[in-house]
Protein backbone atom coordinates (compact mmCIF):
# COMPACT_ATOMS: atom_id res chain seq x y z
CA UNK A 1 0.00 0.00 0.00
CA UNK A 2 2.81 2.39 0.91
CA UNK A 3 4.63 1.49 -2.30
CA UNK A 4 1.54 2.25 -4.40
CA UNK A 5 1.10 5.54 -2.55
CA UNK A 6 4.75 6.42 -3.22
CA UNK A 7 4.25 5.83 -6.94
CA UNK A 8 1.21 8.07 -6.92
CA UNK A 9 2.98 10.85 -5.05
CA UNK A 10 5.81 10.74 -7.56
CA UNK A 11 3.29 11.13 -10.37
CA UNK A 12 1.52 13.91 -8.50
CA UNK A 13 4.67 16.05 -8.49
CA UNK A 14 4.44 16.72 -12.22
CA UNK A 15 4.87 20.48 -12.60
CA UNK A 16 1.55 21.96 -13.78
CA UNK A 17 3.30 24.55 -15.93
CA UNK A 18 4.35 21.74 -18.27
CA UNK A 19 0.71 20.79 -18.74
CA UNK A 20 -0.21 24.39 -19.47
CA UNK A 21 2.59 24.69 -22.03
CA UNK A 22 1.41 21.48 -23.70
CA UNK A 23 -2.13 22.84 -23.81
CA UNK A 24 -0.91 25.95 -25.58
CA UNK A 25 1.04 23.87 -28.12
CA UNK A 26 -1.86 21.54 -28.89
CA UNK A 27 -4.35 22.15 -31.64
CA UNK A 28 -7.26 22.47 -29.18
CA UNK A 29 -8.36 25.98 -28.17
CA UNK A 30 -6.00 27.30 -25.52
CA UNK A 31 -7.49 27.75 -22.05
CA UNK A 32 -8.04 31.28 -20.87
CA UNK A 33 -5.81 32.93 -18.32
CA UNK A 34 -8.50 32.48 -15.68
CA UNK A 35 -8.83 28.77 -16.46
CA UNK A 36 -5.07 28.28 -16.34
CA UNK A 37 -4.84 30.03 -12.97
CA UNK A 38 -7.68 27.99 -11.44
CA UNK A 39 -6.28 24.74 -12.90
CA UNK A 40 -2.87 25.45 -11.34
CA UNK A 41 -4.48 26.19 -7.97
CA UNK A 42 -6.61 23.05 -8.08
CA UNK A 43 -3.59 20.99 -9.08
CA UNK A 44 -1.66 22.23 -6.06
CA UNK A 45 -4.63 21.54 -3.78
CA UNK A 46 -4.77 18.02 -5.17
CA UNK A 47 -1.07 17.41 -4.56
CA UNK A 48 -1.33 18.57 -0.93
CA UNK A 49 -4.40 16.39 -0.38
CA UNK A 50 -2.68 13.36 -1.95
CA UNK A 51 0.37 13.77 0.30
CA UNK A 52 -1.99 13.87 3.28
CA UNK A 53 -3.84 10.84 1.83
CA UNK A 54 -7.10 12.75 1.68
CA UNK A 55 -8.03 10.95 -1.52
CA UNK A 56 -11.59 12.20 -1.95
CA UNK A 57 -10.37 15.78 -1.76
CA UNK A 58 -7.49 15.02 -4.10
CA UNK A 59 -9.83 13.39 -6.61
CA UNK A 60 -12.17 16.39 -6.70
CA UNK A 61 -9.28 18.82 -7.16
CA UNK A 62 -7.48 16.81 -9.86
CA UNK A 63 -10.72 16.24 -11.75
CA UNK A 64 -11.46 19.96 -11.75
CA UNK A 65 -7.94 20.77 -12.91
CA UNK A 66 -8.16 18.26 -15.75
CA UNK A 67 -11.54 19.58 -16.86
CA UNK A 68 -9.96 23.03 -17.17
CA UNK A 69 -6.71 21.89 -18.80
CA UNK A 70 -7.31 18.41 -20.29
CA UNK A 71 -3.74 17.28 -20.81
CA UNK A 72 -1.90 14.01 -19.97
CA UNK A 73 0.03 15.64 -17.15
CA UNK A 74 -3.19 16.49 -15.36
CA UNK A 75 -4.72 13.10 -16.21
CA UNK A 76 -1.77 11.25 -14.68
CA UNK A 77 -2.58 12.64 -11.24
CA UNK A 78 -6.31 12.15 -11.72
CA UNK A 79 -5.74 8.45 -12.56
CA UNK A 80 -3.92 7.86 -9.28
CA UNK A 81 -6.66 9.54 -7.23
CA UNK A 82 -9.33 7.51 -9.02
CA UNK A 83 -7.63 4.25 -8.10
CA UNK A 84 -7.14 5.29 -4.49
CA UNK A 85 -10.88 6.06 -4.13
CA UNK A 86 -11.96 2.68 -5.56
CA UNK A 87 -12.75 3.79 -9.13
CA UNK A 88 -10.53 1.10 -10.60
CA UNK A 89 -12.08 0.82 -14.04
CA UNK A 90 -12.03 4.57 -14.66
CA UNK A 91 -8.55 4.86 -13.20
CA UNK A 92 -7.18 2.11 -15.45
CA UNK A 93 -8.64 3.76 -18.51
CA UNK A 94 -7.08 7.07 -17.45
CA UNK A 95 -3.65 5.41 -17.22
CA UNK A 96 -4.10 3.92 -20.71
CA UNK A 97 -4.99 7.31 -22.09
CA UNK A 98 -1.92 8.83 -20.51
CA UNK A 99 0.28 6.20 -22.16
CA UNK A 100 -1.41 6.81 -25.52
CA UNK A 101 -1.35 10.60 -25.46
CA UNK A 102 1.74 11.51 -23.44
CA UNK A 103 4.66 13.13 -25.20
CA UNK A 104 8.25 11.80 -25.16
CA UNK A 105 9.30 13.86 -22.16
CA UNK A 106 6.42 12.69 -19.96
CA UNK A 107 6.86 9.07 -21.03
CA UNK A 108 10.57 9.25 -20.28
CA UNK A 109 10.02 10.64 -16.79
CA UNK A 110 6.82 8.84 -15.71
CA UNK A 111 5.92 6.30 -18.39
CA UNK A 112 7.31 3.26 -16.58
CA UNK A 113 5.63 4.19 -13.30
CA UNK A 114 2.33 4.60 -15.15
CA UNK A 115 2.68 1.15 -16.74
CA UNK A 116 3.37 -0.45 -13.35
CA UNK A 117 0.37 1.29 -11.82
CA UNK A 118 -1.86 0.19 -14.71
CA UNK A 119 -0.75 -3.44 -14.39
CA UNK A 120 -1.56 -3.47 -10.67
CA UNK A 121 -4.97 -1.88 -11.20
CA UNK A 122 -5.96 -4.32 -13.94
CA UNK A 123 -5.32 -7.28 -11.61
CA UNK A 124 -7.66 -5.76 -9.00
CA UNK A 125 -10.59 -5.12 -11.36
CA UNK A 126 -13.50 -7.55 -11.06
CA UNK A 127 -15.36 -8.92 -14.08
CA UNK A 128 -18.87 -10.15 -14.68
CA UNK A 129 -20.61 -11.83 -17.61
CA UNK A 130 -24.31 -11.00 -17.95
CA UNK A 131 -26.70 -13.40 -19.69
CA UNK A 132 -30.28 -12.20 -20.22
CA UNK A 133 -32.85 -14.87 -21.12
CA UNK A 134 -35.92 -13.54 -22.93
CA UNK A 135 -34.66 -9.97 -23.37
CA UNK A 136 -36.14 -8.11 -26.32
CA UNK A 137 -34.59 -5.43 -28.51
CA UNK A 138 -36.84 -2.74 -27.03
CA UNK A 139 -35.85 -3.64 -23.45
CA UNK A 140 -33.33 -1.51 -21.55
CA UNK A 141 -30.32 -3.19 -19.97
CA UNK A 142 -29.20 -1.41 -16.81
CA UNK A 143 -26.01 -1.86 -14.81
CA UNK A 144 -26.11 -0.01 -11.49
CA UNK A 145 -28.96 2.09 -12.84
CA UNK A 146 -26.99 3.19 -15.92
CA UNK A 147 -28.13 2.31 -19.43
CA UNK A 148 -25.87 -0.31 -21.02
CA UNK A 149 -25.66 -1.59 -24.57
CA UNK A 150 -27.09 -5.02 -25.40
CA UNK A 151 -23.71 -5.67 -27.04
CA UNK A 152 -22.26 -6.15 -23.55
CA UNK A 153 -24.37 -9.27 -23.01
CA UNK A 154 -22.27 -12.42 -22.98
CA UNK A 155 -18.98 -10.49 -22.68
CA UNK A 156 -16.61 -10.06 -19.74
CA UNK A 157 -17.48 -6.64 -18.28
CA UNK A 158 -14.94 -4.89 -16.00
CA UNK A 159 -16.44 -3.55 -12.77
CA UNK A 160 -15.13 -2.03 -9.58
CA UNK A 161 -15.18 -4.36 -6.57
CA UNK A 162 -18.34 -4.06 -4.49
CA UNK A 163 -22.09 -4.46 -4.85
CA UNK A 164 -23.70 -4.17 -8.28
CA UNK A 165 -27.26 -4.40 -9.59
CA UNK A 166 -28.17 -5.63 -13.08
CA UNK A 167 -31.69 -5.34 -14.44
CA UNK A 168 -33.83 -5.44 -17.56
CA UNK A 169 -36.48 -2.72 -17.83
CA UNK A 170 -39.55 -2.85 -20.05
CA UNK A 171 -42.01 0.04 -20.23
CA UNK A 172 -40.70 1.68 -17.02
CA UNK A 173 -40.87 -1.61 -15.11
CA UNK A 174 -38.10 -4.02 -14.11
CA UNK A 175 -38.90 -7.44 -15.55
CA UNK A 176 -35.62 -9.02 -14.39
CA UNK A 177 -33.17 -8.05 -11.65
CA UNK A 178 -30.11 -9.50 -9.96
CA UNK A 179 -27.52 -8.32 -7.43
CA UNK A 180 -23.92 -9.42 -7.01
CA UNK A 181 -21.08 -8.42 -4.68
CA UNK A 182 -17.65 -8.73 -6.28
CA UNK A 183 -14.26 -8.96 -4.61
CA UNK A 184 -11.06 -7.60 -6.13
CA UNK A 185 -10.03 -9.67 -9.15
CA UNK A 186 -13.17 -11.85 -8.94
CA UNK A 187 -14.92 -13.19 -12.04
CA UNK A 188 -18.66 -13.90 -11.88
CA UNK A 189 -21.61 -14.77 -14.10
CA UNK A 190 -25.06 -13.20 -13.66
CA UNK A 191 -28.13 -14.64 -15.38
CA UNK A 192 -31.24 -12.50 -15.85
CA UNK A 193 -34.48 -14.28 -16.71
CA UNK A 194 -37.06 -11.97 -18.21
CA UNK A 195 -40.51 -13.07 -17.05
CA UNK A 196 -43.21 -13.62 -19.67
CA UNK A 197 -46.26 -11.29 -19.61
CA UNK A 198 -48.30 -14.05 -17.94
CA UNK A 199 -45.69 -14.52 -15.20
CA UNK A 200 -45.66 -10.77 -14.63
CA UNK A 201 -49.40 -10.89 -13.86
CA UNK A 202 -50.33 -9.12 -17.07
CA UNK A 203 -53.06 -10.43 -19.31
CA UNK A 204 -54.09 -9.00 -22.67
CA UNK A 205 -57.53 -7.42 -22.76
CA UNK A 206 -60.19 -9.84 -23.95
CA UNK A 207 -62.03 -8.81 -27.10
CA UNK A 208 -65.59 -7.53 -26.53
CA UNK A 209 -68.15 -10.28 -26.51
CA UNK A 210 -71.26 -9.98 -28.63
CA UNK A 211 -74.40 -11.92 -27.86
CA UNK A 212 -75.21 -14.53 -30.46
CA UNK A 213 -78.64 -14.12 -32.06
CA UNK A 214 -81.28 -16.36 -30.57
CA UNK A 215 -82.14 -19.26 -32.88
CA UNK A 216 -85.49 -19.07 -34.58
CA UNK A 217 -88.18 -20.99 -32.70
CA UNK A 218 -89.27 -24.07 -34.52
CA UNK A 219 -92.47 -25.89 -33.76
CA UNK A 220 -91.99 -29.59 -33.61
CA UNK A 221 -94.63 -31.72 -35.33
CA UNK A 222 -95.55 -33.36 -32.01
CA UNK A 223 -96.04 -29.96 -30.35
CA UNK A 224 -98.38 -28.95 -33.15
CA UNK A 225 -100.44 -32.14 -32.60
CA UNK A 226 -100.61 -31.48 -28.82
CA UNK A 227 -101.93 -27.97 -29.48
CA UNK A 228 -104.69 -29.38 -31.70
CA UNK A 229 -105.69 -31.85 -28.98
CA UNK A 230 -105.84 -29.05 -26.35
CA UNK A 231 -107.96 -26.91 -28.63
CA UNK A 232 -110.49 -29.71 -29.17
CA UNK A 233 -110.56 -30.40 -25.42
CA UNK A 234 -111.30 -26.74 -24.60
CA UNK A 235 -114.12 -26.66 -27.18
CA UNK A 236 -115.92 -29.59 -25.49
CA UNK A 237 -119.03 -28.54 -23.36
CA UNK A 238 -118.32 -31.23 -20.79
CA UNK A 239 -114.96 -29.58 -20.06
CA UNK A 240 -116.66 -26.37 -18.95
CA UNK A 241 -119.24 -28.21 -16.83
CA UNK A 242 -116.49 -30.02 -14.95
CA UNK A 243 -114.60 -26.80 -14.46
CA UNK A 244 -117.64 -25.12 -12.93
CA UNK A 245 -118.05 -27.94 -10.42
CA UNK A 246 -114.37 -27.69 -9.40
CA UNK A 247 -114.54 -23.92 -8.85
CA UNK A 248 -117.68 -24.29 -6.72
CA UNK A 249 -115.95 -26.89 -4.55
CA UNK A 250 -112.92 -24.68 -4.12
CA UNK A 251 -114.99 -21.71 -2.96
CA UNK A 252 -116.74 -23.90 -0.40
CA UNK A 253 -113.38 -25.15 0.90
CA UNK A 254 -112.06 -21.61 1.26
CA UNK A 255 -115.09 -20.47 3.24
CA UNK A 256 -114.77 -23.47 5.54
CA UNK A 257 -111.07 -22.80 6.19
CA UNK A 258 -111.47 -19.11 6.92
CA UNK A 259 -114.57 -19.44 9.11
CA UNK A 260 -113.76 -22.59 11.01
CA UNK A 261 -113.41 -20.76 14.35
CA UNK A 262 -111.12 -18.28 16.06
CA UNK A 263 -107.43 -18.54 15.10
CA UNK A 264 -104.38 -16.39 15.76
CA UNK A 265 -103.67 -15.93 12.09
CA UNK A 266 -106.43 -15.28 9.58
CA UNK A 267 -104.26 -16.75 6.86
CA UNK A 268 -103.32 -20.10 8.36
CA UNK A 269 -103.38 -22.94 5.87
CA UNK A 270 -101.69 -23.92 2.69
CA UNK A 271 -102.13 -20.45 1.21
CA UNK A 272 -99.49 -17.85 1.59
CA UNK A 273 -100.47 -14.74 3.54
CA UNK A 274 -102.61 -12.40 1.50
CA UNK A 275 -103.81 -14.99 -0.95
CA UNK A 276 -107.17 -15.58 0.74
CA UNK A 277 -109.29 -12.78 2.15
CA UNK A 278 -112.01 -13.89 4.59
CA UNK A 279 -115.31 -12.05 4.45
C-alpha positions in Angstrom: 0.0 0.0 0.0 2.8 2.4 0.9 4.6 1.5 -2.3 1.5 2.3 -4.4 1.1 5.5 -2.6 4.7 6.4 -3.2 4.3 5.8 -6.9 1.2 8.1 -6.9 3.0 10.8 -5.0 5.8 10.7 -7.6 3.3 11.1 -10.4 1.5 13.9 -8.5 4.7 16.0 -8.5 4.4 16.7 -12.2 4.9 20.5 -12.6 1.5 22.0 -13.8 3.3 24.6 -15.9 4.4 21.7 -18.3 0.7 20.8 -18.7 -0.2 24.4 -19.5 2.6 24.7 -22.0 1.4 21.5 -23.7 -2.1 22.8 -23.8 -0.9 25.9 -25.6 1.0 23.9 -28.1 -1.9 21.5 -28.9 -4.4 22.1 -31.6 -7.3 22.5 -29.2 -8.4 26.0 -28.2 -6.0 27.3 -25.5 -7.5 27.8 -22.1 -8.0 31.3 -20.9 -5.8 32.9 -18.3 -8.5 32.5 -15.7 -8.8 28.8 -16.5 -5.1 28.3 -16.3 -4.8 30.0 -13.0 -7.7 28.0 -11.4 -6.3 24.7 -12.9 -2.9 25.4 -11.3 -4.5 26.2 -8.0 -6.6 23.1 -8.1 -3.6 21.0 -9.1 -1.7 22.2 -6.1 -4.6 21.5 -3.8 -4.8 18.0 -5.2 -1.1 17.4 -4.6 -1.3 18.6 -0.9 -4.4 16.4 -0.4 -2.7 13.4 -2.0 0.4 13.8 0.3 -2.0 13.9 3.3 -3.8 10.8 1.8 -7.1 12.7 1.7 -8.0 11.0 -1.5 -11.6 12.2 -2.0 -10.4 15.8 -1.8 -7.5 15.0 -4.1 -9.8 13.4 -6.6 -12.2 16.4 -6.7 -9.3 18.8 -7.2 -7.5 16.8 -9.9 -10.7 16.2 -11.7 -11.5 20.0 -11.8 -7.9 20.8 -12.9 -8.2 18.3 -15.7 -11.5 19.6 -16.9 -10.0 23.0 -17.2 -6.7 21.9 -18.8 -7.3 18.4 -20.3 -3.7 17.3 -20.8 -1.9 14.0 -20.0 0.0 15.6 -17.2 -3.2 16.5 -15.4 -4.7 13.1 -16.2 -1.8 11.3 -14.7 -2.6 12.6 -11.2 -6.3 12.1 -11.7 -5.7 8.4 -12.6 -3.9 7.9 -9.3 -6.7 9.5 -7.2 -9.3 7.5 -9.0 -7.6 4.3 -8.1 -7.1 5.3 -4.5 -10.9 6.1 -4.1 -12.0 2.7 -5.6 -12.8 3.8 -9.1 -10.5 1.1 -10.6 -12.1 0.8 -14.0 -12.0 4.6 -14.7 -8.5 4.9 -13.2 -7.2 2.1 -15.5 -8.6 3.8 -18.5 -7.1 7.1 -17.4 -3.7 5.4 -17.2 -4.1 3.9 -20.7 -5.0 7.3 -22.1 -1.9 8.8 -20.5 0.3 6.2 -22.2 -1.4 6.8 -25.5 -1.3 10.6 -25.5 1.7 11.5 -23.4 4.7 13.1 -25.2 8.2 11.8 -25.2 9.3 13.9 -22.2 6.4 12.7 -20.0 6.9 9.1 -21.0 10.6 9.3 -20.3 10.0 10.6 -16.8 6.8 8.8 -15.7 5.9 6.3 -18.4 7.3 3.3 -16.6 5.6 4.2 -13.3 2.3 4.6 -15.2 2.7 1.1 -16.7 3.4 -0.4 -13.3 0.4 1.3 -11.8 -1.9 0.2 -14.7 -0.8 -3.4 -14.4 -1.6 -3.5 -10.7 -5.0 -1.9 -11.2 -6.0 -4.3 -13.9 -5.3 -7.3 -11.6 -7.7 -5.8 -9.0 -10.6 -5.1 -11.4 -13.5 -7.6 -11.1 -15.4 -8.9 -14.1 -18.9 -10.2 -14.7 -20.6 -11.8 -17.6 -24.3 -11.0 -17.9 -26.7 -13.4 -19.7 -30.3 -12.2 -20.2 -32.8 -14.9 -21.1 -35.9 -13.5 -22.9 -34.7 -10.0 -23.4 -36.1 -8.1 -26.3 -34.6 -5.4 -28.5 -36.8 -2.7 -27.0 -35.9 -3.6 -23.5 -33.3 -1.5 -21.6 -30.3 -3.2 -20.0 -29.2 -1.4 -16.8 -26.0 -1.9 -14.8 -26.1 0.0 -11.5 -29.0 2.1 -12.8 -27.0 3.2 -15.9 -28.1 2.3 -19.4 -25.9 -0.3 -21.0 -25.7 -1.6 -24.6 -27.1 -5.0 -25.4 -23.7 -5.7 -27.0 -22.3 -6.2 -23.5 -24.4 -9.3 -23.0 -22.3 -12.4 -23.0 -19.0 -10.5 -22.7 -16.6 -10.1 -19.7 -17.5 -6.6 -18.3 -14.9 -4.9 -16.0 -16.4 -3.5 -12.8 -15.1 -2.0 -9.6 -15.2 -4.4 -6.6 -18.3 -4.1 -4.5 -22.1 -4.5 -4.8 -23.7 -4.2 -8.3 -27.3 -4.4 -9.6 -28.2 -5.6 -13.1 -31.7 -5.3 -14.4 -33.8 -5.4 -17.6 -36.5 -2.7 -17.8 -39.5 -2.9 -20.0 -42.0 0.0 -20.2 -40.7 1.7 -17.0 -40.9 -1.6 -15.1 -38.1 -4.0 -14.1 -38.9 -7.4 -15.6 -35.6 -9.0 -14.4 -33.2 -8.1 -11.7 -30.1 -9.5 -10.0 -27.5 -8.3 -7.4 -23.9 -9.4 -7.0 -21.1 -8.4 -4.7 -17.7 -8.7 -6.3 -14.3 -9.0 -4.6 -11.1 -7.6 -6.1 -10.0 -9.7 -9.2 -13.2 -11.9 -8.9 -14.9 -13.2 -12.0 -18.7 -13.9 -11.9 -21.6 -14.8 -14.1 -25.1 -13.2 -13.7 -28.1 -14.6 -15.4 -31.2 -12.5 -15.8 -34.5 -14.3 -16.7 -37.1 -12.0 -18.2 -40.5 -13.1 -17.1 -43.2 -13.6 -19.7 -46.3 -11.3 -19.6 -48.3 -14.1 -17.9 -45.7 -14.5 -15.2 -45.7 -10.8 -14.6 -49.4 -10.9 -13.9 -50.3 -9.1 -17.1 -53.1 -10.4 -19.3 -54.1 -9.0 -22.7 -57.5 -7.4 -22.8 -60.2 -9.8 -23.9 -62.0 -8.8 -27.1 -65.6 -7.5 -26.5 -68.2 -10.3 -26.5 -71.3 -10.0 -28.6 -74.4 -11.9 -27.9 -75.2 -14.5 -30.5 -78.6 -14.1 -32.1 -81.3 -16.4 -30.6 -82.1 -19.3 -32.9 -85.5 -19.1 -34.6 -88.2 -21.0 -32.7 -89.3 -24.1 -34.5 -92.5 -25.9 -33.8 -92.0 -29.6 -33.6 -94.6 -31.7 -35.3 -95.5 -33.4 -32.0 -96.0 -30.0 -30.3 -98.4 -29.0 -33.2 -100.4 -32.1 -32.6 -100.6 -31.5 -28.8 -101.9 -28.0 -29.5 -104.7 -29.4 -31.7 -105.7 -31.8 -29.0 -105.8 -29.1 -26.4 -108.0 -26.9 -28.6 -110.5 -29.7 -29.2 -110.6 -30.4 -25.4 -111.3 -26.7 -24.6 -114.1 -26.7 -27.2 -115.9 -29.6 -25.5 -119.0 -28.5 -23.4 -118.3 -31.2 -20.8 -115.0 -29.6 -20.1 -116.7 -26.4 -18.9 -119.2 -28.2 -16.8 -116.5 -30.0 -15.0 -114.6 -26.8 -14.5 -117.6 -25.1 -12.9 -118.1 -27.9 -10.4 -114.4 -27.7 -9.4 -114.5 -23.9 -8.8 -117.7 -24.3 -6.7 -116.0 -26.9 -4.6 -112.9 -24.7 -4.1 -115.0 -21.7 -3.0 -116.7 -23.9 -0.4 -113.4 -25.1 0.9 -112.1 -21.6 1.3 -115.1 -20.5 3.2 -114.8 -23.5 5.5 -111.1 -22.8 6.2 -111.5 -19.1 6.9 -114.6 -19.4 9.1 -113.8 -22.6 11.0 -113.4 -20.8 14.3 -111.1 -18.3 16.1 -107.4 -18.5 15.1 -104.4 -16.4 15.8 -103.7 -15.9 12.1 -106.4 -15.3 9.6 -104.3 -16.7 6.9 -103.3 -20.1 8.4 -103.4 -22.9 5.9 -101.7 -23.9 2.7 -102.1 -20.4 1.2 -99.5 -17.9 1.6 -100.5 -14.7 3.5 -102.6 -12.4 1.5 -103.8 -15.0 -1.0 -107.2 -15.6 0.7 -109.3 -12.8 2.1 -112.0 -13.9 4.6 -115.3 -12.1 4.5 
